[in-house]
Amino acid sequence: MLKKHFIKSRNIYKVTFRLAKHEQPEYNVSSANLVGDFNDWSLADTPMLPLKNGDFKVTVELEPGTKYEFRYLLNDEKWYNEWEADEYILGDFGKDNCVIELPEG
């Protein structure tokens, strides 16, 4: 699930990325990281917080008027997509990347 909240006074979006337990793959997910062009595709810079109900969640601040590509990295080895992304595009490695689009504020 993606939740976009524009903060007019700072001209920034707070975007919450939430990977719900019921949307996760069948294997046991013990860790999740948000990886995208907004963090230079770092595999470790944006860890997602595990919640008691089994969901994973993180909130990041992103610039308006931009499209960002991203994916989730589960258990430091498996890539996973956000099913509520604004669109999908073919990434450099032959797999679809998720896209979130943030309009001008």
C-alpha positions, 0 to 999 in steps of 0.5 A: 500500500502506498500513502502519499501526503503532501506537506505544503509548508515544506513542499515535500511528500511524505510517502508511506510504503507498507507491505501487508502480510497478506500481500507477501509471498508464501515463504517467511519474510523476516526483513524488508528494505525499500530500494529505489532511485531515491536512495541510489538503489541502496540495498540497506539504506531504507529498512522497513519496520516490522509491525506486530501484525506481520506488515512492514512499513517505512515513510520517506520524504520525496520531492514533488513533480517526480516519478520514482522507481522502486522495489522491495528487497525481502530477506536480503535476497528476493525482489518483490513488487508493490501491487498498488504502484502507479505504474510499472516499467521494465528495469535494467535487469529485465524485471518490472520496477514499480513507479510512484508518481508525485505531482507538483504540490 
